[in-house]
Amino acid sequence: MTKLFRVARTVVHAGALVFCAFWLVATSSNGGPQVCYTGIPDPVTLQVTIGTPPVYDAGPEGCQGIDGLLANGTLTFGLANLQTQGACDWYQTLSMNGASGVTLTPVDQVNSGDALTEAAGTFSSTQSSGCQGSWRAFLGPTTKPDPGVPVSPLDAGGAAPWTLLREIDLDHAELCGGAFATTGPLKCADTFPVTGITQAAP
């Protein structure tokens, strides 16, 4: 698991005090946010193509595509409002297409200092009544850009690996149409390699 998404997963499930402590250390140690990204305007619409996620021996169960997000699929992010809080500059996700049943809510502080953007909201399956919970995705390079060497999302893929981490915290896994063998609350996640990012028309 990459540094970006180890941090994301830890912070998402930590308490507010833990996150604040992490954020203060991260920002004070480098004197402020690093300029990590270049090559895209503000606002911008990015179409992200994803590949097949690797299989891990441990960790959360995969989400079985219950939100329609599958290998070799695409997500389209409407980004704007370049932010300068955290370890890197980042963009707010204002709109998104490609995952079904997701209603976005504003993200005021990205929960992984290395991510280009974070999308978060509620999930309610369009296929299975009662299959619902919270939804979150992080998009960013596999390795944080070196100081003074910002990277362009449009170069993602191949020699410039990027990753999309998507997590769903389900309230009742047994209501998700047989996708999971467990009952009650369940966290599922998939880490998709990004095979390419293109700038799309708004």
Helices and strands as residue ranges (DSSP letters): H 3-12, H 16-29, E 44-50, E 74-83, E 90-97, E 102-105, E 117-124, E 132-141, G 153-155, E 162-170, G 173-175, E 186-200
